[in-house]
Amino acid sequence: RALQAPQAARSMDRRATAERILGRLTILGEESLPPELDALMRKLIEAESDERAEMLALELRAQVQRYNDARVQAEGETAENRRREMAGILVAEVLSDLGYEVEPIAETLFVSGGVAHFQRAGWGDYYIRMRVDPQTRNANFNMVRTAMATAPPDVAQRKRDEEMEATWCTGIPKLLAELAARGIETHKLRELDAGAVPVQVVAPGTIAASLRQEKKKAAA
């Protein structure tokens, strides 16, 4: 019995040490202790020597720190993704308020990237394509024209393309101002003059059917 007492005392000391270390762990709500940390705590308490217990205590501290760092990073990424989702919603609202017809914009557009199209009533086969790169946080806008064939445009077509691009360009300052008013700050990286490059010709199927249907209704 005299020999068993020190061992019991050491176990109590190790448990107190483990609980003190685990007290630094960030756990939300009713989350339980991660299994790997629970196993490490038990090994610390039941270690065959004080030296082994000290090594396990160091490892437990490191594991707790890594777990907390991972949680902070995950929470930061979740918050950032939510901000980007809200940005997509606000962009769609601004475009609609400015009189553009907008195809449904996925909430993940500014998170995972992709493209979306919009236009004004009366633009016919012309649309603005917005391409989002979440890695660089850049959004590129360019005019496209839908057509079944991709033959080189004649003089009249090129003139019409340039006129439509000029129409779009006149609306850009208002769009940027409205975005800024709703908390979406932008910095213009590059702007090409109307007609600087040929308007991209795309197949009608690349535009959401809902937007093409809205165009037909407006024309009717």
N, C-alpha and C positions, 0 to 999 in steps of 0.2 A: 504494500500500500504506500509506503514511504517513497518507493521508486516510481510509482505511477503518478503521483501528484505533479512533479515537474513536467511530465509529458502533457498532462491535462492543461496545465497553465500555459505551456507553449502553444497548444492548439487554440486556446482562448485568445492569446496574443496575436496569433496568425489570423484568426477570424476577424479580430478587430482591425488588423492591418488591411485585410482584404476588403472589409466593409468600408473603411476609410477611403481606399483607392476607388472603389466602385461608386462611392458617393459623388465623385467628380463626373460620372457618366451622365450624359444628357439623355434622359428617357422621358418621352411625352405620354400623357394620359395613362392608359392601362397597359402600356408596353411592358413585356416581361424582359428579364435579363437575357441578353443573347446567349444561346447555348454554348458558344465557344468561350465566352467569358465566365459562365457558370462552371464549366469544366476546369478552366484554369484556376478559378478560386478554390475549388475542391482540392486540386493538386497542391496548391500552396498550403492549405490547412493541413493536409495529410503528408506533407513532405517528410522524407526520412531524416533530414538533417537541416540545421539552421542555414547552412550555406545554400542548400537547394531551395529552401523557402525564400531566401533573399533574392536568388536568381528569378524565381517565379514571380515574386513581387515586382521586380523590375519589368518583367515581361507583361504582367498585368497592367502596370502603369502605361506601358507603350501601347498595348492593345486598346486601352480606354481612350488614349489620346488619338489614336488612328480612327477609332469609331466616332469620336466627337468631330474630328476634322472632316470625315466623310459625310456626316450628317449636315454640317455647316455648308459644305460644298453642294450637297444635294438640295438643301433648302434654297440656296442661292440660285441654283439652276432652275428650280421650280418657279421661283419668283420671277426670274428673268423671262422664262418661257411664258408665264402668265402676262407679263408686260407686253411681250411681243404679240400674244394673241389679242390683247386689247388694242394694240396698234393696228392690227388688221381690221378689227371691227370699226375703229375710228376712221381709218382710211376709206372704207366702204361708205360710211355715213357722210363723210365730207364730199366724196365724189357725187353721191346721190343728192346732197343738198345743193351742189353746184350745177345740177341739172344733167349729170351724166347717167346713162343707163349702165348698170354694173352687173356682170355675171356673178353668181354666188362666190364669195371669197372664203376659202377654207380658213378656219381658225389657226391652222398650222402653217399658213403661208409664210409668215414671218419667223416661224420656228424651224421648219424643215425646208423652206424654199419652194419655188414653183412659179407659175405664171397665172395672171388673171387679166381679163380684158374688159374694157369699157368704151363707150362712145356716146355721142349726142344724137338725139333724134334728127333725122335728115342727113346723117353722114353716109347713109347707104352701106356700101361694102367696106368702109374704112373703120378701123378700130385702133385703140391704143393698147398695146401689150405692155403690161407691167411684169417684169421679171425680178424676183427677189432672191438674193444670195445671202443666207443667214450667216455664213462664215465671215464675210466682209461687211455685212450689214448694209449692203448697197441695194438700191432699187433702180432698175433701168427702165426707162419709158421709150418706146419707139412705135411709130405708126405702122400698121400692117393693112394690107388690102386683100380681101378674099377673092379668089378667082379659081375656076376649074383648071385653067391652063396657065402656064408660066412663061408664055412667049414674051420677048422683050417689048416693053411699052413703046408706043409711038410718041410723036411729039405732043399730041393732044393729051395723051394719058400722063406723060411726064409733067405737063403743065398742071393738070388736075391734081396729081399727087403732091406737087409742091404747094399748091393752093391749100390743100387740106392740111398739110404739115404746118403751114403758116397759121392756119386757124387754130390748130392745137397749141402752137407755141404761144399765142397771145393769151391763152388761159392758164399757162403754167404759173406765173407770179401769183395769181389769185389762189390757185391750188396750194402753193407752198405757204402762203399767208394763212389760209384757213387751217392747214395742218399745224402750223406753229401756234395758232390761237387755241388749239385743243391739246397742246402739250407735246406735239410730235415735232421736234426740232430737226431740220434737214440742212445739209450742206451740199451745194451744187458742185459736183466734181467735174462735169463736162457737159457742154451743150453744143450741138451741131445746128448750123443754120438749116432752114427748110430747103430741101433740094440738094443738100450736101452729099447725101448718099441715096441710092434708089430706095423707094418704099418697098419693104419686104412683102412679097406675095405669098399668101398661105392658103391652104385648102379650107373651105368653109367649115369642114368638120372639126377644125382645131378651135373653133369658137363655140362656147356653150350654146346648146340649142335654145335655152331660155332667153338668151340675149338676142339671138337671131329672130326668135319669135316676137320679141318685144319690138324689134326693128320693123318687122312686117306689119304689126298692129299699128305702129306709129305712122307708117307709110299709108296704110289704109285709111 
